[in-house]
Amino acid sequence: MPRLILEARRVAATVIHGLHGRRRAGPGENFWQYRRFVSGEPAARVDWRRSARDDHLYVRELEWEAAHTVWIWPDRSPSMNFASPLVRDTKLYRTLVIALALSEVLVEAGERVGIPGLMRPTGSRNVIDRIAQAIVHDPAERASLPPSFAASSLSEVVLLSDLWSEIGEVRRTITQLSGSGARGHVVQIVDPAEETFPYWGRVEFVEPEGGGRITAGRAEMWRTDYTARVQRHRTEIRSETDRLGWSFTIHRTDRPASELLLALQARIGASENDIGIRPQIASQPAVTA
């Protein structure tokens, strides 16, 4: 855990800190823009100094800086302990680094962060230490998907998981979390071997959460069917997130953690039009080893 915390703080430091403005006009302290005065508005809103420069009246607008709650779910189930020889860290390690780093960035920006079923929302400056302590002392069974809870319509949900659960279970979870109107961001964290299926010859695959085993006589013959099933699984997840207006991103553990952190920071608190980008499906499908 100490190594993980240090890594999370290092990754968080690569992201520009500061107020997490909503990039639109609203209550706040930072200047946003000048706009033309509209007939019927109170004269007290006119910025007379700016207006004195030409023949028009201008209103000084501030950037909206309303703090809100972000719920982060780091999947800590047994399947997350997988790491192929292609990478150094497990999916669990990467997931926790992202969860802790994102929490620090959000709190630095004035937001509140909570972990469903584990920690109530907080804006404490030592949020990384508090989450780490909650995880270490959590006696509950480590589920893949978050427990059912009511997120407010003004909050956002970040789901970090390998998403290798049954598609029906994934759909139900996303639908339930969005039921109150909360916006969400689903991130599938995968090992590169789960993308490329780099197996040849006789290979025994072990199910990490059920103990089942299956042996492939010639594993390379499974690659086409495997990648097709993974692609279909992802397509169904994306269909559900698109329907609900959520974002869906795929992150490989051989990519920098800061890459995902920057993407999430840009999406949280922004509307679909503000984001200006659409997450893309990775060029190679994934896997459940």
N, C-alpha and C positions, 0 to 999 in steps of 0.2 A: 504493500500500500504506500509506503513512503516514496518509493521510486515512481509509482503511478502518479502520486500527487505532484511531484516535481516535474514530471513530463507534462501534466495538465497545465501547470502554471507556465511552463516554457511555451507551450502551444498558444495559450491565451495571450501571452505577451507579444506574439506575432501579429495579433489583430489590433487595429487601432482602437484605443479606448476613448471614452468621451460619452457625451449624452447620446442616447439612442433615439434621436428624433425620428418622427414619422414621415419626414420629407413632405409635409404639407402644412398649410396654415392651421393654427389653433392656439390654445393656451400654452404658454411657455415663456422662456426668458431669452432665447437666441433669436436674432434677426433672421427672417426667412426671405422676404421680398417686398418690394413696393408694388402697389397696384393702383389703377385709376380709381378715384373717388366715384362712388355711385350715387346718383341723386336719390335723396330720401334717407341716407345714412346720417347719423349724428355728426355735427360739425366737429365734435371733440375728437373724432377719429382721424382727422386730417393731420398729416405731418407737414407743418407749415414751412419748416426749413427746407425739406425736399421740394415742396411745391413752389418755393420762391425761385427755383432755378429755371422754370419755364412757365408756360401759360396754362398748365393743367394742375389739378389738385390730386394729391397722392395720399394713400393710406399705407402706413407701415404695418406689415404683418409679421407675426412671430411664428416660429416653427412649433408644431404640436409636440409636446413632450409628456404625454399622459402615461404614467407607469401602469403596467398591467402584469398579470401573472402568466408565467410560462411553466407548464408542467413537462418535465423531462422523464421519459421512461427508458432506462438502460436495461436491456435484456441480459439477465445473469443466469439463464438456464444452462444445463450441461452442454448443449450443442455449441454454446459460445466458447467453450474451452478448446475448440479445434484450431490448430495451426499447422499448415503443411510445411514441408522443407523449403518452400519458396519464400517464406516470410519469417521474421523474427518473433513477432508477437501474436498472441491469440486474438480471436475476434472479441473476446471479453475484455482484454486489456485495451484494445482500441476503442471499444464502446465506452468504457469507463473514462478514458482520457478525454474523449469528446464530450461526454456528459459533464464532467467536472470543469473542463475548460470553458464550455459554453455557459455554464452557471456563473463562472467568475466574470466573463465578459458581460453577461446580462445584468448582473448585480452592479458592476462598475458603471453601467449605463443607466442605473436607476430602476431596474425592473425587479420583480419578485420571482423566485424560483421555487418550485416544489417537486417532490417525487411521489407519484401516486402510491398510496398505501404505505409509505415509508417516512415521508417528511412533509410537514405542512409548509406552505409557501413562506419564504423569508427573503428579506433584502439585506441580510447580515453580510458584512464585509468578509467574514471568515466562512463563507458559504461552502467552499471546498472542504474544509475541515469538518464541517457539520454533516455534509453528505457522506464523507468517508467514514465518520463515526457511525452514522446510521446504517450504512451498508455492512460494516464489520460486525455490528451487534444485531443484525437482522436475523431472527431465528426462523422466519417463514420459509416455506418451500419456494424455490426460485422458479417462477413461472416465465414462460416465453413472452406472453402478452400482458399488458397492465390489467389490474382489477377494474371492475366497473366503478366509475365514480362520476359525479356531476361536475363537469368543468363549466364555468360561467361563459356566457356568450362573448365576453370581452377578453377571455384568456386564449392561449394557444397551447397546442400539444405537440411535443417532439417525440416521436417513437423511434428508438434506436434498437434494431433487432435484425437477426438474419432472416426472419420471416419464413422459416421453413415449417411453420405450422400448417395444418389443413387450411385450404383457401376459404372454406366456410367460416372457420374460426377467425381468420384474419378479417374477413368482411364484417362479421358481427362486431368485432372489437372496434374497428374504424367507424362503423355506423353509429355504435353506441356513444363513442367519444364525441362525435360531431352532433349528437342529438340536441344539445343545448345551443348550438350555433357557434361553438368554438371552432377556430381555424386550426389546421394541423399540418404537420410535416412528417412524412413517413420516410425513414431512411433504412434501406437494406444494407447491412454491413456483411460483406462476404470475403472469404479467403480467395486468393487468385486460383487455387486449385478447384474451387467451387465454380469458377467461371470456365476454365479450360478443360477440366477432366483429364489430367495428364497421366492416365493410368494405362499400363500395358500388361499383358500376360495374366497369370492367375493372381487375383487380388481378393482378399476378404474385407468386406465393408461391415462395420459395426455401428448399429444405431445408438447414439449416445444417451438418448432419453428413454429408450424402451428395452435396450439390451438385445434386440434382434440382430441376427447376422445373416449375411448373404454372400456367397462366393461366386465371383465371375471367373470363368475359365479363360476367356480372352476379353479382358476389360475394354480394350480398344474398340470392340464391336458394339459396345453399349453407348459410345460417345454421341452418336447422332440422335438416338432416341432420348438420351439423357438431356442434352442441350435443348431439344424441342420441348420436353416437358417443363424444363426450367423457364424457357421463354414463355410458354403458355401460362405458367404460374404468375410470372411477372406481369404479363398482359392483363390478367384478371385483377391483380392488385391495382395496377394503374387505372383500369377502367373504374374501379370503385373510388379511388382518390380523385380522379377527374370529375366523377359524378357529384362528389361532395365539395369540390373546390379546394381540395387539399393538394399539397405538392408531394411528389414521389421521387426519391433520389437513390442511386445505387453507389455505394462506396466500397472500394476494394482496400484491403489492409496493406497492400503494397504501394498505395498512394499516400502522400503526406496527410497527416491528420489536420493540419492547418487549412488544407484545401476544402475539406468538408466544413470546418468551422466558419470559414469566410462565407461560404455559400449559405449556411444556416443563418448567420448574422444578417445577411442581406435580405433573407426572406421573412424573418420574424418581424412582425409589426408592419409589414408592407402589404398593400393590397395586391391582387394579381396584376393590375395594370402598373403599379409602382415597380414591381419586380423587373418587368421588361425582359425576363428570360424564362425559358421553360426547361425543366430538367430533362435530360436525354437518357434513354436507356443505354446501358453500356454496350459496346460493340460486340461483346461476347456474353452469352448467357451464363447462368450460374449453377450451383450444385448442392447437394446435401450429403456429403461424404459421411 
